[in-house]
Amino acid sequence: MSANNLRELLIEELKDIYDAEHRITKALPKMAEAADSEELASAFRKHLKQTEEHVRRLEQVFETLDEKAARKECKAMVGLLAEGKELMDEDDPNVKDAALIAAAQKVEHYEMASYGCVRTWAELLGEDEARGLLQTTLDEEGATDKKLTEIAGSLNIEAIEDEDEEMARVKSPSRKSSGR
């Protein structure tokens, strides 16, 4: 990337997050399908609808800046989603759900950081309409992160309970009959 000024940097980063959002729309259905918890699967499906709106909103941002909506490969999102895909192979359903939440929250935090930066740059450049659109998305990403934290509260406990049951089973194997 070779940005010579803040406006060029803003456009480059918008292309990056635009690509990230497109990638997320492809990953969320797979995450919803992999989730064991219906609450988690539902949260992923709901966020898919939001993410599709984020894509449209970014297109509006490009339009307000008199720029063509374009994607630039978001290498960070490629890596985060690849890592998340690996976590979908966990055997224990509760552990898998906990891992899926962790992967989703890593994505949310990346998005929040990205949207926070571009929102601030739009504000500094006097691009108030773009700033407002970006703030709306930033708020939604934050709300999704909070919802995932709530879901994790109960699912992580279930994962611990599964682990405790497994440990108890290993420590006291069933006794074989002595044949008497």
C-alpha positions in Angstrom: 0.0 0.0 0.0 1.3 3.4 -0.9 -0.9 6.1 0.6 0.4 9.6 0.3 -2.2 11.2 2.6 -4.9 10.4 5.1 -7.6 10.3 2.4 -5.7 7.7 0.4 -5.1 5.7 3.6 -8.8 5.9 4.4 -9.7 4.5 0.9 -7.1 1.7 1.1 -8.4 0.6 4.5 -12.0 0.8 3.3 -11.1 -1.6 0.5 -9.5 -3.9 3.1 -12.5 -4.0 5.4 -14.8 -4.3 2.3 -12.9 -7.5 1.4 -13.0 -8.7 5.0 -16.8 -8.3 5.2 -17.3 -10.2 1.9 -15.1 -13.0 3.4 -17.1 -13.0 6.6 -20.4 -13.4 4.7 -19.0 -16.7 3.3 -17.7 -17.9 6.6 -20.7 -17.3 8.8 -23.0 -19.9 7.3 -20.3 -22.5 7.8 -19.9 -21.4 11.4 -23.6 -21.6 12.0 -23.7 -25.1 10.6 -20.8 -26.2 12.7 -22.2 -24.8 15.9 -23.9 -27.3 18.2 -25.7 -24.7 20.3 -28.8 -23.4 18.6 -28.3 -20.0 20.4 -24.8 -19.7 18.9 -26.0 -20.9 15.4 -28.8 -18.3 15.6 -26.3 -15.6 16.6 -24.1 -16.4 13.6 -27.2 -16.3 11.2 -28.3 -13.0 12.6 -24.8 -11.6 12.2 -24.7 -12.8 8.6 -27.7 -10.5 7.9 -25.9 -7.7 9.7 -22.7 -8.4 7.7 -24.6 -8.3 4.5 -25.8 -4.8 5.6 -22.3 -3.8 6.5 -21.2 -4.6 2.9 -24.1 -2.4 1.6 -23.2 0.3 4.0 -19.5 0.3 2.9 -20.7 0.7 -0.6 -22.6 3.8 0.6 -19.4 5.0 2.2 -17.5 4.6 -1.0 -20.2 6.5 -2.8 -20.2 9.4 -0.4 -16.4 9.7 -1.0 -16.9 9.6 -4.8 -15.0 6.4 -5.0 -15.8 3.1 -6.6 -16.4 0.2 -4.1 -13.4 -2.1 -4.5 -11.8 -4.9 -2.6 -8.2 -5.3 -1.6 -7.3 -8.7 0.0 -7.5 -8.5 3.7 -4.7 -10.7 4.8 -5.6 -10.4 8.4 -9.1 -11.7 7.8 -7.8 -14.5 5.6 -5.6 -15.7 8.5 -8.4 -15.2 11.2 -10.9 -17.2 9.1 -8.4 -20.0 8.3 -7.7 -20.3 12.1 -11.4 -20.4 12.8 -11.9 -23.1 10.2 -9.4 -25.3 12.0 -11.4 -24.9 15.2 -14.6 -26.3 13.5 -13.0 -29.8 13.7 -13.1 -30.1 17.5 -14.8 -33.4 18.6 -16.6 -32.2 21.8 -19.6 -30.1 20.7 -19.3 -27.8 23.7 -15.5 -27.3 23.2 -16.2 -26.7 19.5 -18.7 -24.0 20.3 -16.3 -22.4 22.8 -13.7 -22.4 20.0 -16.1 -21.0 17.5 -16.9 -18.1 19.8 -13.2 -17.4 20.3 -12.7 -17.3 16.6 -15.7 -15.1 16.0 -14.6 -12.7 18.7 -11.1 -12.4 17.2 -12.9 -11.4 13.9 -15.1 -8.9 15.7 -12.2 -7.3 17.5 -10.3 -6.9 14.2 -13.4 -5.3 12.7 -13.9 -3.0 15.6 -10.3 -1.8 15.4 -10.6 -1.3 11.6 -14.0 0.5 11.8 -12.7 2.6 14.6 -9.7 3.8 12.6 -11.6 4.5 9.4 -14.4 6.3 11.3 -11.9 8.6 13.0 -10.1 9.3 9.7 -13.4 10.1 8.0 -14.2 12.5 10.9 -10.8 14.2 10.6 -11.3 14.6 6.9 -14.8 16.2 7.4 -16.6 13.3 5.8 -19.5 13.4 8.2 -21.8 11.1 6.2 -19.1 8.5 5.9 -18.3 8.9 9.6 -21.9 8.3 10.6 -22.2 5.2 8.5 -19.0 3.8 9.8 -20.0 4.5 13.4 -23.3 2.6 12.9 -21.4 -0.4 11.8 -18.8 0.0 14.6 -21.7 0.0 17.1 -23.2 -3.2 15.6 -19.9 -4.9 15.7 -19.5 -4.0 19.4 -23.0 -5.3 20.1 -22.2 -8.6 18.4 -19.1 -9.0 20.5 -21.1 -8.4 23.7 -23.7 -11.0 22.5 -20.9 -13.5 21.9 -19.5 -12.9 25.3 -23.0 -13.6 26.9 -23.3 -16.8 24.9 -19.8 -17.8 25.9 -20.7 -17.4 29.5 -23.1 -20.4 29.4 -21.3 -22.5 26.7 -17.9 -22.3 28.4 -19.5 -23.6 31.6 -20.9 -26.5 29.7 -17.5 -27.2 28.2 -16.0 -27.3 31.7 -18.7 -29.6 32.9 -18.0 -32.0 30.1 -14.3 -31.9 31.0 -15.1 -32.5 34.7 -17.2 -35.5 33.7 -14.5 -36.9 31.4 -11.9 -36.5 34.2 -14.1 -38.3 36.7 -14.6 -41.1 34.2 -10.9 -41.5 33.6 -10.0 -41.3 37.3 -12.5 -44.0 38.3 -12.8 -46.5 35.6 -15.7 -49.0 35.9 -14.7 -52.0 38.0 -14.8 -55.4 36.3 -16.7 -58.1 38.1 -14.5 -60.5 40.1 -16.4 -63.5 38.9 -17.6 -64.4 42.4 
